[in-house]
Amino acid sequence: MIEWEKLLWFTSYIIVSAGLSAFGAHKLKVVYAYWKHRKNPPQAPREFEEWPSVTIQLPIFNEADILEQLVLSVSALDYPKDRLQIQFLDDSTDDTTEACQAHAKHLIQSGFDVEYRHRSNRHGFKAGALDEAMVTVKGEFICIFDADFQPAPDYLKRVIHHFTDPHVGIVQARWGHNNRDFSILTRLQGILLDGHLMLEQTSRSRQGEFCNFNGTAGLWRRKVIDAAGGWQHDTLTEDLDLSYRAQLLGWKFIYLNDVVVPAELPPDMDGFKSQQHRWTKGSVQVCKKILGTVWRSNAPFFKKVEATAHLCSNFANLLTLCTLVLMYPVDFLPTHSWQKAVFVDLPVFLFATVAVIAFYLTAQGAQTRWGWLKTIPYIPLFMALGIGMSINNGKAVIEALLGRESEFVRTPKYGVNSKAQASKRSFRYKAGKSLSLWIEIALVGYFSYLFWLALQREQWGSLPFIALFLVGFAYVSLGSILKRFSMAIFSGSNATNKGTADEAQVATIG
């Protein structure tokens, strides 16, 4: 390799590493903001003298396995029935429809005000269902629960009083994880999600920065949705989109990290990939749609900067993809070994590694006293998982940038918290074929070769970094292979395959 080519590779690697370090450094800012405000939870100005009317919306699509628990939780809410409306927003194409109708009828007989709505076309997917239901909403406030969420009986009474502040438009509770201990995968997902749910949401809301409604387990003031332009389905993350539009109008966002609503983490790799693909692609779509408006708004400069970091966070997946291309030529350029160590390896280690580790350990320590300590053994695994997901998520970023449209793929839910439950349950979700899986498998071979090459050249400092990539792609690809070909992730899985051709089509993911 001639000298100018070496310089080009090395310069490119520095730029990519600087970008990854910047994303890591931002996590330190989030940790600092959380620590600064951790003892200042939001307080409702007063309590309502008379309970306001609330509409509970339940968007559902082919989720019969978890429907009963959802209905039990909602019907057990400690709130006056005469101030409550329940809307079943059913887009199902299987026997979930019959179950929904039966539950709706039972709730009506129990004295609830219930509306059952069924669509056969899924136009706009979840956002379309929410938007079409607005015409019959009776409540001054709207509460949304996805099918796997299980609110506690006191949920509404703990949340509703924050709306006595007339400037509050959205109140969001924190997600919990029913099946966190189901497997290594669900434990790692819990760690990764808690970084956002515990630290990012708390710090942003308490500093008055732009936050995002998480799509479920939250309440909206009805007139805020109307004023902000309603639910729109030109992105895959309608919740993030509407959140920003509402806050740009001046409405306040309240995040309650002490009000926890448990839900289900995807227990299999393909379900996890499906979820991450949708969230990643949708956030980039919202970035393209909203970020310019944010910078043209009258919001303070610091809020615009944080919004940029928030909406652009998934571009880190593209930087990770760049490292796949640059790692081989740079890691094995002996003439640049000391420059790389000083100007690349050290900053990346401090900001893109240590900062990220500190971020996730803080999120766990914020929930339980020794949570950070129990998380330490999982550090290499959740870092490897993040790297392994870079093909799936990077593909989502590229699709969003190119304007490629795709269907809203609902994350499969099974209603299982243990392997014993899994052995008795039929699983309906079937992942489609994907080029990404073959790329992941190829990268396992590629990084195996790089690992061997580093051993041969005794470049010991490169081994841990290469090993993270090797383990990450091996774990992610193996998880998909087991699910697709042997179904070994669920022992005794008697898949009924009752889903329609349409269901199989929307299950085809990145």
C-alpha positions in Angstrom: 0.0 0.0 0.0 1.5 3.3 -1.1 1.9 6.2 1.4 -1.0 8.3 0.3 -3.4 5.4 0.5 -2.2 4.6 4.1 -2.8 8.2 5.0 -6.3 8.1 3.5 -7.2 5.0 5.4 -5.8 6.3 8.6 -7.5 9.7 8.3 -10.9 8.1 7.5 -10.5 5.9 10.5 -9.8 8.9 12.7 -12.9 10.7 11.4 -15.1 7.6 12.1 -13.5 7.1 15.5 -14.1 10.8 16.4 -17.8 10.4 15.4 -18.2 7.4 17.7 -16.4 9.2 20.5 -18.7 12.1 20.1 -21.8 9.9 20.6 -20.1 8.3 23.6 -19.2 11.7 25.1 -22.9 12.7 24.8 -23.8 9.8 27.0 -21.6 11.3 29.7 -23.6 14.5 29.4 -26.8 12.5 29.9 -25.3 10.8 33.0 -24.3 14.2 34.4 -27.8 15.7 33.8 -29.5 12.7 35.3 -27.2 12.8 38.4 -27.9 16.5 38.7 -31.7 16.1 38.7 -32.1 12.7 40.2 -33.6 13.9 43.4 -36.0 16.4 41.8 -39.0 14.3 40.5 -41.8 16.2 38.9 -44.7 17.1 41.2 -48.3 17.7 40.3 -49.3 21.3 41.2 -52.5 20.0 42.8 -55.1 17.2 42.5 -58.2 17.3 40.4 -61.3 18.0 42.5 -63.3 15.9 40.0 -61.9 13.0 38.0 -61.5 14.0 34.4 -62.7 11.8 31.6 -60.1 9.4 30.1 -60.2 7.3 26.9 -58.0 4.2 27.0 -56.9 3.1 23.5 -55.8 -0.5 22.9 -54.2 -0.9 19.5 -54.1 -4.6 18.7 -52.8 -6.7 15.8 -52.8 -10.5 15.9 -52.0 -10.7 19.6 -54.4 -13.2 21.0 -51.8 -14.8 23.2 -51.5 -11.7 25.4 -54.9 -10.1 25.0 -56.5 -11.6 28.2 -53.8 -10.1 30.5 -54.1 -6.7 28.9 -57.9 -6.7 29.4 -57.6 -7.9 33.0 -55.1 -5.1 33.8 -57.2 -2.3 32.1 -60.4 -3.5 33.7 -58.7 -3.5 37.2 -57.7 0.2 36.9 -58.8 2.1 40.0 -60.8 4.8 38.2 -64.5 5.7 38.1 -66.2 3.7 35.3 -68.4 6.7 34.4 -65.3 8.7 33.6 -63.6 6.0 31.5 -64.0 4.9 27.9 -62.2 1.9 26.4 -61.5 1.6 22.7 -60.4 -1.7 21.1 -58.5 -0.7 17.9 -58.3 -4.1 16.3 -56.5 -4.5 13.0 -56.1 -8.3 13.4 -56.3 -10.8 10.5 -56.6 -13.9 12.7 -58.7 -15.3 15.6 -57.6 -12.3 17.7 -60.6 -10.5 16.3 -63.1 -13.0 17.9 -61.2 -12.8 21.2 -61.4 -9.0 21.1 -65.1 -8.9 20.5 -65.7 -11.4 23.3 -63.6 -9.2 25.7 -65.4 -6.1 24.6 -68.8 -7.7 25.2 -67.8 -8.9 28.6 -66.5 -5.4 29.7 -69.8 -3.8 28.5 -71.7 -6.3 30.6 -69.5 -5.3 33.5 -70.5 -1.7 33.2 -67.7 -0.2 31.1 -68.1 2.2 28.2 -66.5 0.2 25.5 -66.1 0.8 21.7 -64.8 -2.0 19.4 -63.3 -0.9 16.1 -62.0 -3.3 13.5 -60.3 -2.4 10.3 -59.6 -4.7 7.4 -57.0 -2.6 5.5 -54.4 -1.6 8.2 -54.1 1.8 6.4 -51.4 3.7 8.3 -50.9 0.8 10.6 -50.9 1.8 14.3 -50.9 5.5 13.6 -53.8 5.0 11.2 -55.8 3.1 13.8 -55.2 5.8 16.4 -56.0 8.6 14.0 -59.3 7.0 12.8 -60.4 6.4 16.4 -60.1 10.1 17.3 -63.5 10.9 15.9 -65.2 8.8 18.6 -62.9 9.7 21.5 -64.9 10.9 24.5 -62.2 11.6 27.0 -60.4 14.9 27.7 -57.3 12.7 28.1 -56.1 9.7 26.1 -54.2 6.8 27.5 -52.5 4.2 25.2 -51.5 0.7 26.0 -49.9 -1.7 23.6 -51.1 -5.3 24.0 -48.2 -6.6 26.2 -48.4 -3.8 28.8 -49.9 -4.4 32.2 -50.6 -1.2 34.2 -51.0 -1.4 37.9 -54.5 -0.5 39.3 -53.3 2.9 40.6 -51.7 3.9 37.3 -54.2 6.5 36.2 -54.5 8.1 39.6 -50.7 8.4 39.9 -50.4 10.1 36.5 -53.5 12.1 35.8 -52.9 14.9 38.4 -49.9 16.2 36.5 -52.4 17.6 34.0 -53.6 20.1 36.5 -50.7 22.1 35.1 -52.5 23.5 32.0 -49.2 23.6 30.1 -48.6 19.8 30.4 -49.5 18.0 27.2 -47.9 14.5 27.7 -47.1 12.3 30.7 -45.1 9.2 30.1 -44.5 6.3 32.5 -41.4 4.1 32.4 -41.4 0.7 30.8 -40.6 -2.3 33.0 -39.7 -5.8 31.8 -41.8 -8.8 32.7 -39.5 -11.4 31.1 -36.1 -9.8 31.7 -34.8 -13.1 33.1 -36.1 -15.3 30.3 -32.7 -15.5 28.6 -29.4 -13.8 28.1 -30.9 -11.9 25.2 -33.8 -10.5 27.2 -31.3 -9.5 30.0 -29.1 -7.7 27.5 -32.2 -5.9 26.0 -33.2 -4.8 29.4 -29.8 -3.2 30.0 -29.8 -1.5 26.7 -33.4 -0.2 27.0 -32.9 1.0 30.5 -30.2 3.4 29.4 -32.9 5.3 27.4 -35.8 4.7 29.8 -34.0 5.5 33.0 -31.4 8.1 32.1 -32.1 9.8 28.8 -35.9 10.3 29.3 -35.4 11.4 32.9 -32.5 13.8 32.2 -34.2 15.4 29.1 -37.6 15.9 30.8 -36.2 17.4 33.9 -34.0 19.8 32.0 -36.8 20.9 29.8 -35.4 19.3 26.6 -37.3 17.6 23.8 -38.5 14.1 24.9 -40.3 11.4 23.1 -43.5 9.6 23.9 -42.7 5.9 23.9 -45.8 4.9 22.1 -47.5 3.3 25.1 -48.0 3.6 28.8 -48.5 7.3 28.6 -51.3 9.9 28.6 -52.0 12.8 26.1 -54.2 15.8 26.5 -56.7 15.3 23.7 -56.5 18.8 22.4 -52.7 18.6 22.1 -53.0 15.8 19.6 -55.4 17.8 17.5 -53.3 21.0 17.7 -50.1 19.2 16.7 -51.7 17.8 13.5 -52.8 14.4 14.8 -51.3 11.0 14.3 -49.4 10.8 11.0 -48.1 7.7 9.4 -45.3 9.0 7.1 -42.8 7.6 9.5 -42.5 4.3 11.4 -42.2 6.0 14.8 -45.4 8.1 14.9 -44.9 8.5 18.7 -41.6 10.3 18.3 -43.0 12.4 15.4 -46.0 13.6 17.3 -44.0 14.2 20.5 -41.8 16.7 18.8 -44.6 18.4 16.9 -46.4 18.9 20.2 -43.4 20.2 22.1 -42.6 22.6 19.3 -46.0 24.2 20.0 -44.8 24.8 23.6 -46.5 21.8 25.4 -44.6 20.3 28.3 -43.6 16.7 28.6 -43.5 15.0 32.0 -41.6 11.7 32.5 -42.3 9.7 35.6 -39.5 7.2 36.1 -41.0 6.0 39.4 -44.3 4.9 37.6 -43.4 1.6 36.0 -45.6 -0.4 33.6 -44.2 -3.8 32.8 -44.2 -5.2 29.3 -42.6 -8.0 27.3 -39.1 -7.9 25.7 -38.8 -9.8 22.4 -37.6 -13.3 23.5 -36.1 -14.3 20.2 -33.4 -12.7 18.0 -35.6 -12.1 14.9 -38.3 -10.4 17.0 -35.6 -8.1 18.5 -34.2 -7.4 15.0 -37.7 -6.5 13.8 -38.2 -4.1 16.7 -34.8 -2.4 16.3 -35.2 -2.1 12.6 -38.5 -0.3 13.0 -37.3 2.0 15.8 -34.1 2.9 14.0 -35.6 3.5 10.6 -38.5 5.5 12.1 -36.2 7.7 14.2 -34.1 8.6 11.1 -37.4 9.4 9.2 -38.4 11.7 12.0 -35.0 13.3 11.9 -35.4 14.1 8.2 -38.9 15.4 8.8 -38.5 17.4 12.0 -34.9 18.5 12.7 -35.0 21.4 10.3 -38.1 22.7 12.0 -36.4 22.4 15.4 -33.5 24.6 14.3 -35.9 27.2 12.7 -38.0 27.3 16.0 -37.5 29.7 18.9 -36.3 26.9 21.2 -33.1 27.7 23.2 -29.9 26.8 21.5 -29.1 24.1 24.0 -32.4 22.4 23.4 -31.7 22.4 19.6 -28.3 20.8 20.2 -29.8 18.1 22.4 -32.6 17.4 19.9 -29.9 17.0 17.2 -28.1 14.4 19.4 -31.4 12.7 20.1 -32.7 12.5 16.5 -29.2 11.7 15.0 -28.2 9.0 17.6 -28.9 6.1 15.2 -26.3 7.4 12.7 -23.8 5.8 15.0 -24.8 2.6 13.3 -23.4 3.9 10.0 -20.2 4.8 11.8 -20.0 1.2 13.1 -20.5 -0.1 9.6 -17.6 2.2 8.4 -15.3 0.5 11.0 -16.0 -2.8 9.3 -14.5 -1.5 6.2 -11.6 0.4 7.8 -10.5 -2.0 10.5 -8.4 -4.3 8.4 -6.2 -1.8 6.6 -5.7 0.4 9.7 -5.2 -2.2 12.3 -2.4 -3.7 10.3 -0.5 -0.6 9.3 2.7 -0.9 11.4 4.0 2.6 10.4 1.1 4.3 12.1 1.0 2.2 15.3 1.9 4.9 17.8 -0.2 7.6 16.1 -3.2 5.2 16.1 -2.7 4.4 19.8 -2.5 8.1 20.8 -5.0 9.8 18.5 -7.5 7.0 17.9 -7.4 4.1 20.4 -7.1 6.2 23.5 -10.0 8.6 22.7 -12.2 5.8 21.5 -11.5 3.8 24.6 -12.3 6.7 26.9 -15.4 8.1 25.1 -16.8 5.3 22.9 -16.1 2.5 25.4 -15.7 3.7 29.0 -18.4 6.4 28.7 -20.9 3.9 27.2 -20.1 1.4 30.0 -20.6 4.1 32.6 -23.9 5.1 31.0 -25.4 1.6 31.2 -24.0 0.9 34.7 -25.5 4.1 36.0 -28.9 3.2 34.5 -28.9 -0.1 36.4 -27.6 1.5 39.6 -30.3 4.1 39.5 -33.0 1.3 39.8 -31.5 -0.9 42.5 -28.6 -0.2 44.9 -26.3 -2.9 43.5 -27.7 -3.0 40.0 -24.5 -1.7 38.5 -22.4 -4.4 40.2 -24.7 -7.2 38.9 -24.4 -5.7 35.4 -20.6 -5.8 35.1 -20.4 -9.4 33.9 -22.7 -8.5 31.0 -20.6 -5.6 29.8 -18.7 -7.5 27.0 -22.0 -9.2 25.9 -24.1 -6.1 25.6 -21.3 -4.2 23.8 -21.0 -7.2 21.4 -24.7 -7.3 20.9 -24.8 -3.6 19.9 -22.0 -4.2 17.4 -23.8 -7.4 16.0 -26.9 -5.4 15.4 -25.1 -2.8 13.3 -26.0 -4.5 9.9 -29.7 -4.8 10.8 -29.8 -1.2 12.1 -27.4 0.3 9.6 -29.7 -1.1 6.8 -32.6 0.7 8.5 -30.7 4.0 8.5 -29.8 3.7 4.8 -33.4 2.8 3.9 -34.6 5.9 5.7 -32.1 8.1 4.1 -33.0 6.8 0.7 -36.7 7.3 1.3 -37.5 3.6 0.9 -40.9 2.8 2.4 -41.6 -0.3 4.4 -44.5 -1.7 6.4 -45.0 -1.2 10.1 -43.9 -4.5 11.6 -45.4 -5.2 15.0 -43.0 -6.8 17.4 -44.1 -10.3 18.1 -45.5 -10.9 21.6 -45.9 -14.3 23.2 -46.9 -13.7 26.8 -44.2 -15.9 28.3 -41.9 -15.1 31.2 -40.2 -18.4 31.6 -39.0 -21.4 29.5 -41.7 -23.5 31.2 -44.4 -21.2 29.8 -42.7 -21.2 26.4 -42.9 -25.0 26.2 -46.7 -24.8 26.4 -47.3 -21.9 24.0 -47.8 -21.9 20.2 -45.8 -19.2 18.5 -47.2 -17.4 15.5 -44.4 -15.1 14.4 -42.4 -16.3 11.5 -39.4 -14.2 10.3 -38.9 -13.7 6.6 -35.7 -14.3 4.6 -33.1 -11.5 4.8 -29.8 -10.6 3.1 -28.7 -9.1 6.4 -28.4 -12.6 7.9 -26.0 -13.7 5.2 -23.9 -10.6 5.6 -23.7 -11.3 9.4 -22.6 -14.8 8.7 -20.0 -13.6 6.3 -18.7 -11.2 8.9 -18.2 -14.0 11.3 -15.8 -15.5 8.9 -14.2 -12.2 8.2 -13.5 -11.4 11.8 -12.4 -14.9 12.5 -9.7 -14.3 9.9 -8.8 -10.9 11.4 -8.5 -12.5 14.8 -6.2 -15.2 13.5 -4.2 -12.6 11.6 -3.7 -10.5 14.7 -2.5 -13.6 16.6 -0.1 -14.5 13.9 1.4 -10.9 14.0 1.3 -10.8 17.8 -0.8 -7.6 17.7 -2.3 -8.3 21.1 -3.9 -4.9 21.5 -6.2 -5.5 18.5 -7.5 -8.8 19.9 -10.2 -7.5 22.3 -11.6 -5.1 19.8 -11.8 -7.7 17.0 -13.2 -10.3 19.5 -16.2 -7.9 20.2 -17.0 -7.8 16.5 -16.6 -11.6 16.1 -18.7 -12.5 19.2 -21.4 -9.9 18.3 -22.0 -11.1 14.7 -21.7 -14.7 15.8 -24.3 -14.2 18.5 -26.7 -12.3 16.3 -26.5 -14.6 13.3 -26.7 -17.7 15.4 -29.8 -16.4 17.2 -31.5 -16.0 13.8 -30.4 -19.3 12.5 -31.7 -21.2 15.5 -35.0 -19.4 15.2 -35.4 -19.9 11.5 -34.3 -23.4 11.0 -34.6 -25.4 14.2 -36.9 -23.2 16.4 -34.5 -24.4 19.2 -34.9 -21.2 21.1 -38.3 -22.5 22.3 -38.4 -26.1 23.3 -41.6 -27.9 22.3 -42.8 -25.0 20.1 -45.8 -26.4 18.2 -46.2 -23.5 15.8 -49.8 -23.4 14.7 -49.0 -21.1 11.7 -52.6 -19.7 11.8 -51.4 -16.4 10.5 -52.5 -15.3 7.1 -50.3 -14.6 4.0 -50.5 -11.0 4.9 -49.1 -11.7 8.4 -46.2 -13.6 6.9 -45.6 -10.7 4.5 -45.3 -8.0 7.3 -43.1 -10.3 9.3 -40.4 -10.0 6.6 -37.8 -7.7 8.2 -34.3 -6.3 7.7 
